[in-house]
């Protein structure tokens, strides 16, 4: 099973609507592949907030409208911020019936707002207990960060460094939300507080964007990238139901299963995409993915091990923090970056000769995790 | 591939919340099967409006919370009113990896309303062109009904008869939304107009409810029902994009493919569940499913052919009109009824010795269609 085409839009505060974003990504992915739309057997569309923000659901039918004459199966998947890695996972099972399946993730978050954006995003968390008590996402991840910092005896400096590295990476990615923005360590340190200890630069932005990926049963060209594994796992939705706040069991379970299926260990990874919705989640993921132990995470980051020329390059596209976080497209954006890196087509941000990459995409506070391992 | 367990809640204006409805259906399906929750390899959750109405998305993680200790793959599917037949279809592909998969459809529509219900439901249609021009669902189906009545030279009497038959059927289904309600032909004829020519009794109600179905790779008991085919197709979302308003191409394509896979013809069907969101859609479906030609639909209904003791019993549970229409659960409710009928467990509404049943579940104005064929 191969990825035979990838396409995306720029991420950011864009003037395009939901349809235009999805259409652009689909056309780009088809252009990137050797395939014609008529060779696509089914489509998955991944999106989180089009109901509450755009007032539009039934996106599978909306996609049918974008491509006149298409009556093939189109399925919408929603699993919060993990929507697109889960859609990708489902497409793999569905591929038994078709030669090629297209997966498109799309989110239009700015300039809309049937409901306030923060209110809408909080629907990824528990609205029965957590939300009424103030646990919108920055607050929930702040609680987690407080506990993590206490437990592992670290201070905010390390989170600032994570943010800085992601912003530096985005300066080499012309499609990134913050490609244009020069960000200094001083700016990060002095940014306004959002929910202590998380300041503005610990939080990923509100972005518009879309990404499409084409999955093919058989190899279509030398640029195709192999799907070594895709696994998903779930966990409880409310923080009140968690015993351990500083580790996400869904990441642990899905990554363990994925390593097994791909027959690799974390040491074999040449490039990693981590779901850094907040800087703290990058630290948690490094441990949950088995890259290093909890006590070693700080050192790993300080040593420069997650830089482009280090042993574990992380978020070379800028991550959610600086590439952007158009929620229903984020998991596919990670896959886009790994494909581009494995093909050695990322120009200035290219990692030296990568052979295996992993993407970790989580929903809510780790209530869903999708792990994808790709290789050449 | 078999259905080894089915369970549902009562449909109607209920006091239960989203979690309670889903939980009750899941427990009932497990009770109905010989399986324990630990034998379920993955779960699909189908829902349409939990974001706009309940303010809760990420329902796959919510389901994980309902069953402590469960970290298995859980996937939410949304394709408007066809959400649950599409989730069922996807579960079939996923079953290659597991022995048993549970599919739960749930919708909580009353007593909630972060947004007005009619506004929320309109998200199944096109919000760019149709909605701003007043085409909420009753209006869109009224346009279709006007054209259908003109084209086929029928009057409202035949729609009233469809409504009456569905209400009569629901009087034999204790779990139906309108089980309690004696409905006369006079009441239907004189009901208040909603959108001409559709009056109140042409429109399905706003219902709460949940249904769960367990799909098993191997036969688990003599009560298991065989899945003969499941197919889905899509079409454009906006009425402005349709050439023909009086036929839904997605139903035609999906049913043709399903008949082929099941190796049957429409004449082989012993029981049919039709998506009568509005009475007019039942007439359209009878033609689109190939039960009879457009010019014969009226006669078929007047002859009593769709009654329980006729050659093509339709909506023995009361259909969407009288069993109810908890949107994300509706497709599974149809499957529930067919399973119950094929097992001959429906008591007073039992059809004589049925062997093959078909369910037609559409989303929006036929923008999605899921067809399921089951047999003993």
Interface residues (C-beta under 8 A of the other chain):
Chain A: X17 X19 X48 X49 X51 X52 X54 X55 X56 X57 X58 X60 X61 X62 X63 X64 X65 X68 X70 X71 X72 X73 X74 X75 X76 X77 X78 X79 X80 X86 X89 X90 X93 X94 X96 X97 X114 X115 X119 X120 X122 X123 X124 X125 X126 X127 X128 X131 X231 X232 X233 X234 X235 X236 X237 X238 X241 X249 X250 X253 X363 X364 X367 X368
Chain B: X17 X19 X48 X49 X51 X52 X54 X55 X56 X57 X58 X60 X61 X62 X63 X64 X65 X68 X70 X71 X72 X73 X74 X75 X76 X77 X78 X79 X80 X86 X89 X90 X93 X94 X96 X97 X114 X115 X119 X120 X122 X123 X124 X125 X126 X127 X128 X131 X231 X232 X233 X234 X235 X236 X237 X238 X241 X249 X250 X253 X363 X364 X367 X368
